[in-house]
Every structure is written in structure tokens, then in C-alpha cells.
Amino acid sequence: MAGVGLIALGANMTSAGLLMRFRDGDANLRSVWLCSRNDAINNLTVIGAAGLVAWTGSGWPDIAVAAAMAGLFLSSARGHFPTGVA
């Protein structure tokens, strides 16, 4: 899980870096940037969860990461919703 997370992190960091200059652009460009940024953040949390699962032998880190990912998604959606409706 951590290995795939590291590969995905590299791809998502590259995408987010390329799209950073468009983060204040129109709704479509901002949405793509937010998704790339959130994916990179999620990769970091998955890598951390993989370490915690291996260390503790418990599945609870996965549940905590899933809740954090849902919170990040909802936060981004709330911030982006007004631009999509306007």
C-alpha cells in the first residue's frame, strides 16, 4: 500500500505543481487543481496509515484516514460550490 502511495504521490505532486498557477482561474481549472492537491494530500495520509497499520496491526488507521479524506473532500466542495453555481 505504501509503495503504490509513493508512486501516486509523485504523479499527483507533479500535476498539482503544474496546475498551481491556475488555482485562482475559472471554475474548471480551479476544480482540477483542487482535485490534484487533494489527491496528493490523500496519498500522504494513505502512506501514513500504511505505516500505522503495519506498526499497530489494527485497521483503525484506515478508518481514520477515510474520515479525514471525506472531510477534505467536503471542505473543498463547500469552497468550490459557489463558483460552479454562479
PEUR-V768075 format. One record per helix or strand of 2 or more residues. SS is the DSSP state (helix for helix, strand for strand). FROM is the first residue (numbers start at 1). LEN is the number of residues. Records with the same first field share a line. If there is no record, write none. Layout:
BEGIN
SS: FROM-LEN  FROM-LEN
END
This chain:
BEGIN
helix: 2-21  27-30  60-26
END
